[in-house]
Amino acid sequence: MLKLAPSILAADFKNLGQQVSDAAAAGAHYIHLDVMDGAFVPSISFGMPVIGSLRSCTDRVFDVHMMVEEPGRYVNDLKEAGADLICVHAEACTHLDRTVNQIKEAGLKTGVALNPATPLSVLDCILGEVDMVLIMTVNPGFGGQKFIPYTLDKVRALRSMCRERGLQTDIQVDGGVTCDNVRELIEAGANVFVAGSAVFKGDAAANTKAFLKIFEEYEG
């Protein structure tokens, strides 16, 4: 199933609850929440209080993208705040297997994110243990960046790897995703699409529906 995950990093924080509600009501499947610590990435975004305060705005899946060093430290706090899925960067975990298992033991869905230049080989031992892999299509830390073209090949290679292993793993892409390039990403094998500016700059509901209309072309 093709799923849209609007990233609130691009939303108007003065009207955050309303914008999340608008995107969800228009049909967004996930709400993507980027947690940044100023260490793993240069920026600092928001943490558990914001996630917890938004939880009452929608019942959509809260997809928390942890751009922080050693994210395993925060698994229980994120669960209490209302996270449904926690995605951690392979590059940020000293013991990736341990962190993935912490998330699973908390009863949440698990994701592993890879930066653009991180090879897929880091997934060799963990791919069968996760629900989702996030391929970053920009370098993490800032919104509004341009899509990196070579990451399309990475998505194709990951989908091939999943097929070879008989896995139905979700492949999420994040960074520079728009209605103009989402078809290429679908055809490469991605099925979960993080869009920040492309949803929240302008009319969030209308922009959400524009993505969903494209999805319908592929899903019949």
PyRosetta script that sets phi, psi and omega in degrees:
from pyrosetta import init, pose_from_sequence

init()
pose = pose_from_sequence("MLKLAPSILAADFKNLGQQVSDAAAAGAHYIHLDVMDGAFVPSISFGMPVIGSLRSCTDRVFDVHMMVEEPGRYVNDLKEAGADLICVHAEACTHLDRTVNQIKEAGLKTGVALNPATPLSVLDCILGEVDMVLIMTVNPGFGGQKFIPYTLDKVRALRSMCRERGLQTDIQVDGGVTCDNVRELIEAGANVFVAGSAVFKGDAAANTKAFLKIFEEYEG")
pose.set_psi(1, 136.8)
pose.set_omega(1, 176.9)
pose.set_phi(2, -83.8)
pose.set_psi(2, 133.0)
pose.set_omega(2, -174.2)
pose.set_phi(3, -132.3)
pose.set_psi(3, 140.4)
pose.set_omega(3, 176.4)
pose.set_phi(4, -103.8)
pose.set_psi(4, 134.0)
pose.set_omega(4, -178.9)
pose.set_phi(5, -126.7)
pose.set_psi(5, 84.0)
pose.set_omega(5, 179.6)
pose.set_phi(6, -60.6)
pose.set_psi(6, 133.4)
pose.set_omega(6, -179.7)
pose.set_phi(7, -93.2)
pose.set_psi(7, 120.2)
pose.set_omega(7, -176.5)
pose.set_phi(8, -71.2)
pose.set_psi(8, -8.5)
pose.set_omega(8, 177.7)
pose.set_phi(9, -57.4)
pose.set_psi(9, -28.2)
pose.set_omega(9, -179.2)
pose.set_phi(10, -95.7)
pose.set_psi(10, 1.5)
pose.set_omega(10, -177.6)
pose.set_phi(11, -78.2)
pose.set_psi(11, 168.0)
pose.set_omega(11, 174.5)
pose.set_phi(12, -84.4)
pose.set_psi(12, 109.0)
pose.set_omega(12, -173.3)
pose.set_phi(13, -69.0)
pose.set_psi(13, -14.9)
pose.set_omega(13, 174.3)
pose.set_phi(14, -70.2)
pose.set_psi(14, -26.1)
pose.set_omega(14, -176.5)
pose.set_phi(15, -127.4)
pose.set_psi(15, 37.9)
pose.set_omega(15, -169.5)
pose.set_phi(16, -61.1)
pose.set_psi(16, -47.8)
pose.set_omega(16, -178.6)
pose.set_phi(17, -59.5)
pose.set_psi(17, -43.3)
pose.set_omega(17, -179.7)
pose.set_phi(18, -65.5)
pose.set_psi(18, -40.7)
pose.set_omega(18, -179.2)
pose.set_phi(19, -66.8)
pose.set_psi(19, -39.0)
pose.set_omega(19, 175.8)
pose.set_phi(20, -62.8)
pose.set_psi(20, -45.3)
pose.set_omega(20, 179.0)
pose.set_phi(21, -60.9)
pose.set_psi(21, -41.3)
pose.set_omega(21, -178.9)
pose.set_phi(22, -63.6)
pose.set_psi(22, -45.4)
pose.set_omega(22, -179.6)
pose.set_phi(23, -65.0)
pose.set_psi(23, -41.7)
pose.set_omega(23, 179.7)
pose.set_phi(24, -65.1)
pose.set_psi(24, -44.5)
pose.set_omega(24, -179.1)
pose.set_phi(25, -64.2)
pose.set_psi(25, -28.9)
pose.set_omega(25, 179.8)
pose.set_phi(26, -78.9)
pose.set_psi(26, -10.0)
pose.set_omega(26, 174.2)
pose.set_phi(27, 120.4)
pose.set_psi(27, 3.9)
pose.set_omega(27, 176.9)
pose.set_phi(28, -57.7)
pose.set_psi(28, 140.2)
pose.set_omega(28, -175.9)
pose.set_phi(29, -86.9)
pose.set_psi(29, -41.5)
pose.set_omega(29, 179.9)
pose.set_phi(30, -120.8)
pose.set_psi(30, 161.6)
pose.set_omega(30, 163.5)
pose.set_phi(31, -115.3)
pose.set_psi(31, 121.3)
pose.set_omega(31, -174.6)
pose.set_phi(32, -94.0)
pose.set_psi(32, 124.7)
pose.set_omega(32, -174.5)
pose.set_phi(33, -120.1)
pose.set_psi(33, 110.5)
pose.set_omega(33, -176.3)
pose.set_phi(34, -91.7)
pose.set_psi(34, 111.0)
pose.set_omega(34, 178.0)
pose.set_phi(35, -100.8)
pose.set_psi(35, 119.1)
pose.set_omega(35, -176.7)
pose.set_phi(36, -123.0)
pose.set_psi(36, 142.4)
pose.set_omega(36, -172.8)
pose.set_phi(37, -109.9)
pose.set_psi(37, -1.0)
pose.set_omega(37, -177.9)
pose.set_phi(38, 75.4)
pose.set_psi(38, 5.2)
pose.set_omega(38, 179.5)
pose.set_phi(39, -120.2)
pose.set_psi(39, -58.0)
pose.set_omega(39, 175.6)
pose.set_phi(40, -65.9)
pose.set_psi(40, -36.7)
pose.set_omega(40, 172.6)
pose.set_phi(41, -126.9)
pose.set_psi(41, 158.5)
pose.set_omega(41, -175.5)
pose.set_phi(42, -67.3)
pose.set_psi(42, -28.0)
pose.set_omega(42, -173.1)
pose.set_phi(43, -87.6)
pose.set_psi(43, 159.9)
pose.set_omega(43, 169.4)
pose.set_phi(44, -118.1)
pose.set_psi(44, 132.0)
pose.set_omega(44, -176.7)
pose.set_phi(45, -111.8)
pose.set_psi(45, -90.4)
pose.set_omega(45, -176.6)
pose.set_phi(46, -154.5)
pose.set_psi(46, 170.4)
pose.set_omega(46, -178.0)
pose.set_phi(47, -134.8)
pose.set_psi(47, -148.9)
pose.set_omega(47, -171.7)
pose.set_phi(48, -60.6)
pose.set_psi(48, -38.2)
pose.set_omega(48, -179.9)
pose.set_phi(49, -60.5)
pose.set_psi(49, -38.9)
pose.set_omega(49, 179.4)
pose.set_phi(50, -68.9)
pose.set_psi(50, -44.6)
pose.set_omega(50, 179.4)
pose.set_phi(51, -60.1)
pose.set_psi(51, -46.4)
pose.set_omega(51, -179.5)
pose.set_phi(52, -62.2)
pose.set_psi(52, -38.3)
pose.set_omega(52, -178.2)
pose.set_phi(53, -71.3)
pose.set_psi(53, -27.3)
pose.set_omega(53, 179.5)
pose.set_phi(54, -82.3)
pose.set_psi(54, -16.4)
pose.set_omega(54, -172.4)
pose.set_phi(55, -59.2)
pose.set_psi(55, -32.1)
pose.set_omega(55, -178.2)
pose.set_phi(56, -77.2)
pose.set_psi(56, -8.2)
pose.set_omega(56, -176.8)
pose.set_phi(57, -80.5)
pose.set_psi(57, -21.7)
pose.set_omega(57, -174.2)
pose.set_phi(58, -162.2)
pose.set_psi(58, 154.6)
pose.set_omega(58, 174.3)
pose.set_phi(59, -99.1)
pose.set_psi(59, 9.9)
pose.set_omega(59, 179.1)
pose.set_phi(60, -65.9)
pose.set_psi(60, 158.5)
pose.set_omega(60, 179.0)
pose.set_phi(61, -60.9)
pose.set_psi(61, 126.2)
pose.set_omega(61, 173.2)
pose.set_phi(62, -90.5)
pose.set_psi(62, 108.8)
pose.set_omega(62, -175.8)
pose.set_phi(63, -101.0)
pose.set_psi(63, 101.2)
pose.set_omega(63, -172.6)
pose.set_phi(64, -98.3)
pose.set_psi(64, 117.3)
pose.set_omega(64, -179.0)
pose.set_phi(65, -98.6)
pose.set_psi(65, 108.2)
pose.set_omega(65, -174.4)
pose.set_phi(66, -90.9)
pose.set_psi(66, 100.4)
pose.set_omega(66, 174.4)
pose.set_phi(67, -97.9)
pose.set_psi(67, 64.5)
pose.set_omega(67, -176.1)
pose.set_phi(68, -138.9)
pose.set_psi(68, 155.8)
pose.set_omega(68, 176.3)
pose.set_phi(69, -75.2)
pose.set_psi(69, 137.2)
pose.set_omega(69, 179.5)
pose.set_phi(70, 48.1)
pose.set_psi(70, 64.0)
pose.set_omega(70, -174.9)
pose.set_phi(71, -65.7)
pose.set_psi(71, -17.1)
pose.set_omega(71, 178.8)
pose.set_phi(72, -56.2)
pose.set_psi(72, -23.6)
pose.set_omega(72, 180.0)
pose.set_phi(73, -62.9)
pose.set_psi(73, -20.4)
pose.set_omega(73, -169.5)
pose.set_phi(74, -112.2)
pose.set_psi(74, 4.4)
pose.set_omega(74, -172.5)
pose.set_phi(75, -57.7)
pose.set_psi(75, -49.5)
pose.set_omega(75, -176.7)
pose.set_phi(76, -66.9)
pose.set_psi(76, -38.0)
pose.set_omega(76, 178.1)
pose.set_phi(77, -64.7)
pose.set_psi(77, -38.8)
pose.set_omega(77, 178.8)
pose.set_phi(78, -66.9)
pose.set_psi(78, -39.0)
pose.set_omega(78, 176.9)
pose.set_phi(79, -60.3)
pose.set_psi(79, -46.0)
pose.set_omega(79, -179.6)
pose.set_phi(80, -63.2)
pose.set_psi(80, -31.6)
pose.set_omega(80, -179.2)
pose.set_phi(81, -76.3)
pose.set_psi(81, -16.9)
pose.set_omega(81, 176.2)
pose.set_phi(82, 117.3)
pose.set_psi(82, 12.3)
pose.set_omega(82, 178.1)
pose.set_phi(83, -64.8)
pose.set_psi(83, 143.5)
pose.set_omega(83, 173.3)
pose.set_phi(84, -107.1)
pose.set_psi(84, -31.6)
pose.set_omega(84, -177.7)
pose.set_phi(85, -138.1)
pose.set_psi(85, 131.6)
pose.set_omega(85, 176.4)
pose.set_phi(86, -117.7)
pose.set_psi(86, 125.0)
pose.set_omega(86, 178.9)
pose.set_phi(87, -112.1)
pose.set_psi(87, 124.0)
pose.set_omega(87, -177.5)
pose.set_phi(88, -115.4)
pose.set_psi(88, 151.2)
pose.set_omega(88, 178.4)
pose.set_phi(89, -82.6)
pose.set_psi(89, 131.0)
pose.set_omega(89, 175.7)
pose.set_phi(90, -56.9)
pose.set_psi(90, -35.6)
pose.set_omega(90, -176.5)
pose.set_phi(91, -70.4)
pose.set_psi(91, -17.8)
pose.set_omega(91, -173.9)
pose.set_phi(92, -99.5)
pose.set_psi(92, -4.7)
pose.set_omega(92, -174.7)
pose.set_phi(93, -109.8)
pose.set_psi(93, 120.9)
pose.set_omega(93, 174.1)
pose.set_phi(94, -64.0)
pose.set_psi(94, -40.1)
pose.set_omega(94, 179.6)
pose.set_phi(95, -125.2)
pose.set_psi(95, 88.5)
pose.set_omega(95, -174.4)
pose.set_phi(96, -62.4)
pose.set_psi(96, -42.8)
pose.set_omega(96, -179.4)
pose.set_phi(97, -59.5)
pose.set_psi(97, -42.5)
pose.set_omega(97, -179.9)
pose.set_phi(98, -62.8)
pose.set_psi(98, -43.2)
pose.set_omega(98, -178.6)
pose.set_phi(99, -65.2)
pose.set_psi(99, -43.4)
pose.set_omega(99, 178.1)
pose.set_phi(100, -59.6)
pose.set_psi(100, -42.2)
pose.set_omega(100, -179.4)
pose.set_phi(101, -70.1)
pose.set_psi(101, -31.3)
pose.set_omega(101, 174.5)
pose.set_phi(102, -60.5)
pose.set_psi(102, -42.8)
pose.set_omega(102, -179.0)
pose.set_phi(103, -65.5)
pose.set_psi(103, -44.8)
pose.set_omega(103, -179.9)
pose.set_phi(104, -63.3)
pose.set_psi(104, -41.3)
pose.set_omega(104, -179.3)
pose.set_phi(105, -65.9)
pose.set_psi(105, -24.7)
pose.set_omega(105, 176.7)
pose.set_phi(106, -79.5)
pose.set_psi(106, -4.6)
pose.set_omega(106, 178.0)
pose.set_phi(107, 84.0)
pose.set_psi(107, 18.9)
pose.set_omega(107, -178.6)
pose.set_phi(108, -108.0)
pose.set_psi(108, 159.9)
pose.set_omega(108, 174.1)
pose.set_phi(109, -75.7)
pose.set_psi(109, 151.0)
pose.set_omega(109, -172.5)
pose.set_phi(110, -116.8)
pose.set_psi(110, 143.0)
pose.set_omega(110, 173.7)
pose.set_phi(111, -137.7)
pose.set_psi(111, 151.0)
pose.set_omega(111, 173.1)
pose.set_phi(112, -123.9)
pose.set_psi(112, 129.9)
pose.set_omega(112, -179.6)
pose.set_phi(113, -104.2)
pose.set_psi(113, 144.9)
pose.set_omega(113, 175.8)
pose.set_phi(114, -124.1)
pose.set_psi(114, 131.8)
pose.set_omega(114, 173.3)
pose.set_phi(115, -66.3)
pose.set_psi(115, 161.5)
pose.set_omega(115, -175.8)
pose.set_phi(116, -52.6)
pose.set_psi(116, -40.4)
pose.set_omega(116, -175.3)
pose.set_phi(117, -91.6)
pose.set_psi(117, 2.3)
pose.set_omega(117, 178.5)
pose.set_phi(118, -83.6)
pose.set_psi(118, 125.6)
pose.set_omega(118, -176.9)
pose.set_phi(119, -71.3)
pose.set_psi(119, 153.5)
pose.set_omega(119, 178.2)
pose.set_phi(120, -64.8)
pose.set_psi(120, -18.1)
pose.set_omega(120, -177.3)
pose.set_phi(121, -60.5)
pose.set_psi(121, -21.6)
pose.set_omega(121, 178.7)
pose.set_phi(122, -67.1)
pose.set_psi(122, -14.7)
pose.set_omega(122, -180.0)
pose.set_phi(123, -89.2)
pose.set_psi(123, -5.7)
pose.set_omega(123, -170.8)
pose.set_phi(124, -49.5)
pose.set_psi(124, -44.6)
pose.set_omega(124, -174.6)
pose.set_phi(125, -92.6)
pose.set_psi(125, -11.4)
pose.set_omega(125, -171.5)
pose.set_phi(126, -114.7)
pose.set_psi(126, -12.2)
pose.set_omega(126, -171.1)
pose.set_phi(127, -56.7)
pose.set_psi(127, -40.5)
pose.set_omega(127, -178.3)
pose.set_phi(128, -72.8)
pose.set_psi(128, -6.8)
pose.set_omega(128, -175.9)
pose.set_phi(129, -100.7)
pose.set_psi(129, -7.5)
pose.set_omega(129, -173.6)
pose.set_phi(130, -114.2)
pose.set_psi(130, 156.4)
pose.set_omega(130, 178.3)
pose.set_phi(131, -85.7)
pose.set_psi(131, -25.7)
pose.set_omega(131, -172.9)
pose.set_phi(132, -150.9)
pose.set_psi(132, 146.3)
pose.set_omega(132, 169.0)
pose.set_phi(133, -119.0)
pose.set_psi(133, 131.1)
pose.set_omega(133, 176.8)
pose.set_phi(134, -102.1)
pose.set_psi(134, 117.6)
pose.set_omega(134, 173.2)
pose.set_phi(135, -95.3)
pose.set_psi(135, 113.1)
pose.set_omega(135, 176.9)
pose.set_phi(136, -70.8)
pose.set_psi(136, 126.8)
pose.set_omega(136, -179.8)
pose.set_phi(137, -104.1)
pose.set_psi(137, 6.7)
pose.set_omega(137, 164.2)
pose.set_phi(138, -141.4)
pose.set_psi(138, 168.5)
pose.set_omega(138, 173.1)
pose.set_phi(139, -76.8)
pose.set_psi(139, 134.3)
pose.set_omega(139, -170.1)
pose.set_phi(140, -71.5)
pose.set_psi(140, 154.8)
pose.set_omega(140, 172.5)
pose.set_phi(141, 127.7)
pose.set_psi(141, -21.0)
pose.set_omega(141, -179.0)
pose.set_phi(142, -141.0)
pose.set_psi(142, 144.4)
pose.set_omega(142, 173.2)
pose.set_phi(143, -83.1)
pose.set_psi(143, 165.8)
pose.set_omega(143, 172.5)
pose.set_phi(144, 77.7)
pose.set_psi(144, 14.2)
pose.set_omega(144, -179.7)
pose.set_phi(145, -82.5)
pose.set_psi(145, 161.3)
pose.set_omega(145, 178.5)
pose.set_phi(146, -82.2)
pose.set_psi(146, 141.8)
pose.set_omega(146, 177.3)
pose.set_phi(147, -57.6)
pose.set_psi(147, 136.1)
pose.set_omega(147, 178.1)
pose.set_phi(148, -92.6)
pose.set_psi(148, 113.8)
pose.set_omega(148, -171.1)
pose.set_phi(149, -58.0)
pose.set_psi(149, -37.7)
pose.set_omega(149, -174.7)
pose.set_phi(150, -66.9)
pose.set_psi(150, -14.5)
pose.set_omega(150, 179.2)
pose.set_phi(151, -69.0)
pose.set_psi(151, -19.0)
pose.set_omega(151, 174.3)
pose.set_phi(152, -59.7)
pose.set_psi(152, -42.4)
pose.set_omega(152, 178.6)
pose.set_phi(153, -63.9)
pose.set_psi(153, -34.3)
pose.set_omega(153, 179.1)
pose.set_phi(154, -66.1)
pose.set_psi(154, -40.4)
pose.set_omega(154, 177.0)
pose.set_phi(155, -63.2)
pose.set_psi(155, -44.8)
pose.set_omega(155, 178.8)
pose.set_phi(156, -59.4)
pose.set_psi(156, -44.7)
pose.set_omega(156, -178.1)
pose.set_phi(157, -65.7)
pose.set_psi(157, -38.5)
pose.set_omega(157, 178.9)
pose.set_phi(158, -67.4)
pose.set_psi(158, -42.4)
pose.set_omega(158, 178.8)
pose.set_phi(159, -62.1)
pose.set_psi(159, -39.1)
pose.set_omega(159, 176.9)
pose.set_phi(160, -62.9)
pose.set_psi(160, -42.7)
pose.set_omega(160, 178.7)
pose.set_phi(161, -61.3)
pose.set_psi(161, -42.1)
pose.set_omega(161, 178.9)
pose.set_phi(162, -64.1)
pose.set_psi(162, -43.8)
pose.set_omega(162, 179.6)
pose.set_phi(163, -61.2)
pose.set_psi(163, -43.3)
pose.set_omega(163, -179.1)
pose.set_phi(164, -60.6)
pose.set_psi(164, -30.9)
pose.set_omega(164, -178.7)
pose.set_phi(165, -95.8)
pose.set_psi(165, 1.1)
pose.set_omega(165, 179.8)
pose.set_phi(166, 69.5)
pose.set_psi(166, 32.1)
pose.set_omega(166, -177.2)
pose.set_phi(167, -103.4)
pose.set_psi(167, 143.0)
pose.set_omega(167, 176.6)
pose.set_phi(168, -103.0)
pose.set_psi(168, 31.5)
pose.set_omega(168, -175.1)
pose.set_phi(169, -58.3)
pose.set_psi(169, 134.1)
pose.set_omega(169, 173.0)
pose.set_phi(170, -67.6)
pose.set_psi(170, 140.7)
pose.set_omega(170, 173.2)
pose.set_phi(171, -116.7)
pose.set_psi(171, 114.5)
pose.set_omega(171, 179.7)
pose.set_phi(172, -101.0)
pose.set_psi(172, 145.2)
pose.set_omega(172, 174.1)
pose.set_phi(173, -124.4)
pose.set_psi(173, 145.6)
pose.set_omega(173, -173.4)
pose.set_phi(174, -146.6)
pose.set_psi(174, 118.4)
pose.set_omega(174, 174.2)
pose.set_phi(175, 128.3)
pose.set_psi(175, 110.2)
pose.set_omega(175, 177.8)
pose.set_phi(176, 69.0)
pose.set_psi(176, 20.8)
pose.set_omega(176, -179.5)
pose.set_phi(177, -80.2)
pose.set_psi(177, 127.4)
pose.set_omega(177, -179.4)
pose.set_phi(178, -137.7)
pose.set_psi(178, 172.1)
pose.set_omega(178, 174.6)
pose.set_phi(179, -64.4)
pose.set_psi(179, -20.0)
pose.set_omega(179, -179.4)
pose.set_phi(180, -77.6)
pose.set_psi(180, -29.8)
pose.set_omega(180, -177.6)
pose.set_phi(181, -114.8)
pose.set_psi(181, -1.1)
pose.set_omega(181, -174.3)
pose.set_phi(182, -67.0)
pose.set_psi(182, -29.5)
pose.set_omega(182, 178.2)
pose.set_phi(183, -62.8)
pose.set_psi(183, -41.9)
pose.set_omega(183, 177.7)
pose.set_phi(184, -60.0)
pose.set_psi(184, -39.9)
pose.set_omega(184, -178.7)
pose.set_phi(185, -69.5)
pose.set_psi(185, -38.7)
pose.set_omega(185, 176.1)
pose.set_phi(186, -61.5)
pose.set_psi(186, -46.0)
pose.set_omega(186, -177.6)
pose.set_phi(187, -67.7)
pose.set_psi(187, -26.3)
pose.set_omega(187, 177.1)
pose.set_phi(188, -75.8)
pose.set_psi(188, -20.9)
pose.set_omega(188, 177.4)
pose.set_phi(189, 123.7)
pose.set_psi(189, -0.5)
pose.set_omega(189, 176.5)
pose.set_phi(190, -75.2)
pose.set_psi(190, 152.1)
pose.set_omega(190, 177.6)
pose.set_phi(191, -137.9)
pose.set_psi(191, -3.1)
pose.set_omega(191, 174.8)
pose.set_phi(192, -127.2)
pose.set_psi(192, 126.3)
pose.set_omega(192, -167.9)
pose.set_phi(193, -123.6)
pose.set_psi(193, 115.6)
pose.set_omega(193, 175.1)
pose.set_phi(194, -86.5)
pose.set_psi(194, 126.7)
pose.set_omega(194, 177.3)
pose.set_phi(195, -136.2)
pose.set_psi(195, 123.6)
pose.set_omega(195, 179.8)
pose.set_phi(196, -100.9)
pose.set_psi(196, -80.2)
pose.set_omega(196, -179.2)
pose.set_phi(197, -58.2)
pose.set_psi(197, -36.4)
pose.set_omega(197, -176.6)
pose.set_phi(198, -67.1)
pose.set_psi(198, -17.1)
pose.set_omega(198, 175.6)
pose.set_phi(199, -101.5)
pose.set_psi(199, -50.0)
pose.set_omega(199, -166.8)
pose.set_phi(200, -92.2)
pose.set_psi(200, -9.1)
pose.set_omega(200, 173.9)
pose.set_phi(201, -86.2)
pose.set_psi(201, 104.0)
pose.set_omega(201, -174.8)
pose.set_phi(202, 107.4)
pose.set_psi(202, -141.2)
pose.set_omega(202, -176.8)
pose.set_phi(203, -89.0)
pose.set_psi(203, 104.6)
pose.set_omega(203, -175.0)
pose.set_phi(204, -60.0)
pose.set_psi(204, -40.5)
pose.set_omega(204, -178.9)
pose.set_phi(205, -66.1)
pose.set_psi(205, -46.4)
pose.set_omega(205, -179.6)
pose.set_phi(206, -64.7)
pose.set_psi(206, -40.6)
pose.set_omega(206, 179.7)
pose.set_phi(207, -66.8)
pose.set_psi(207, -38.4)
pose.set_omega(207, 176.0)
pose.set_phi(208, -60.5)
pose.set_psi(208, -46.4)
pose.set_omega(208, -179.0)
pose.set_phi(209, -63.9)
pose.set_psi(209, -31.1)
pose.set_omega(209, 178.1)
pose.set_phi(210, -64.5)
pose.set_psi(210, -41.4)
pose.set_omega(210, 175.5)
pose.set_phi(211, -64.1)
pose.set_psi(211, -45.5)
pose.set_omega(211, -176.6)
pose.set_phi(212, -64.3)
pose.set_psi(212, -31.6)
pose.set_omega(212, 176.7)
pose.set_phi(213, -64.6)
pose.set_psi(213, -39.5)
pose.set_omega(213, 176.4)
pose.set_phi(214, -65.4)
pose.set_psi(214, -41.4)
pose.set_omega(214, 178.9)
pose.set_phi(215, -57.8)
pose.set_psi(215, -39.4)
pose.set_omega(215, -178.6)
pose.set_phi(216, -61.6)
pose.set_psi(216, -29.7)
pose.set_omega(216, 177.9)
pose.set_phi(217, -59.9)
pose.set_psi(217, -34.3)
pose.set_omega(217, -176.0)
pose.set_phi(218, -92.0)
pose.set_psi(218, -24.5)
pose.set_omega(218, -175.1)
pose.set_phi(219, -100.9)
pose.set_psi(219, -2.6)
pose.set_omega(219, 179.8)
pose.set_phi(220, 76.2)
pose.dump_pdb("model.pdb")
